[in-house]
Amino acid sequence: MDYAFREWNAHKVFAETIDTAKSLGLMKKLGMRPEGVQRKQVRDCDGNWADLHLYGVLMEELFSEEGRKVV
């Protein structure tokens, strides 16, 4: 994420997952916040409908005014 913010000048990084057991913990650890859930949006590997969890982080949430990492 540092690369996206510093080199590409991105203002936001986002991710989506249907794997609530593993991926949500990683997204939270990276400083991302929940942005919503699209209910039964995609099919999982077994063909069942699954909720799509959306997470994101803004540059100003991750870095302080001095450019230091906050999270």
C-alpha positions as CSV (number, residue, x, y, z in Angstrom):
1,M,0.0,0.0,0.0
2,D,2.9,2.3,0.7
3,Y,3.9,2.0,-3.0
4,A,0.4,2.9,-4.2
5,F,0.2,6.0,-2.1
6,R,3.8,7.2,-2.5
7,E,4.6,6.2,-6.1
8,W,1.3,6.3,-7.8
9,N,-0.2,9.1,-5.7
10,A,-3.3,7.1,-5.1
11,H,-5.8,8.6,-2.6
12,K,-7.4,5.3,-1.8
13,V,-6.6,1.5,-1.8
14,F,-9.5,-0.9,-1.7
15,A,-10.0,-4.7,-1.6
16,E,-12.9,-7.1,-1.7
17,T,-13.3,-10.7,-0.5
18,I,-15.8,-13.4,0.1
19,D,-13.3,-15.1,2.6
20,T,-14.3,-13.8,6.0
21,A,-12.2,-16.3,7.9
22,K,-8.8,-15.1,6.6
23,S,-8.9,-12.0,4.5
24,L,-10.9,-9.7,6.7
25,G,-8.3,-10.0,9.5
26,L,-5.6,-9.1,7.1
27,M,-7.5,-6.1,5.7
28,K,-8.1,-4.8,9.2
29,K,-4.4,-5.3,10.1
30,L,-3.4,-3.2,7.1
31,G,-5.6,-0.4,8.4
32,M,-8.5,-0.9,6.0
33,R,-12.0,-0.1,7.2
34,P,-15.2,-1.9,6.2
35,E,-17.1,0.0,3.4
36,G,-20.0,-2.3,2.8
37,V,-21.3,-5.7,2.0
38,Q,-22.9,-6.7,-1.3
39,R,-25.2,-9.5,-0.3
40,K,-25.0,-12.6,-2.5
41,Q,-23.1,-10.7,-5.1
42,V,-20.7,-13.5,-6.4
43,R,-20.5,-17.2,-6.5
44,D,-17.9,-19.1,-4.4
45,C,-15.8,-22.0,-5.7
46,D,-18.7,-24.4,-5.0
47,G,-21.1,-22.3,-7.1
48,N,-23.1,-21.0,-4.1
49,W,-23.9,-17.3,-3.8
50,A,-21.6,-15.4,-1.4
51,D,-21.5,-12.0,0.1
52,L,-18.8,-9.7,-1.2
53,H,-17.1,-7.7,1.6
54,L,-15.6,-4.3,0.6
55,Y,-12.8,-2.7,2.6
56,G,-10.7,0.4,1.9
57,V,-8.2,2.9,3.3
58,L,-7.6,6.5,2.4
59,M,-4.1,8.0,2.3
60,E,-4.9,10.5,5.1
61,E,-6.0,7.6,7.3
62,L,-2.8,5.7,6.8
63,F,-0.3,8.6,6.9
64,S,0.0,11.6,9.2
65,E,0.6,15.1,8.0
66,E,4.4,14.5,8.2
67,G,4.2,11.5,6.0
68,R,4.7,9.0,8.8
69,K,2.7,5.8,8.9
70,V,-0.1,6.1,11.4
71,V,-1.3,2.4,11.5
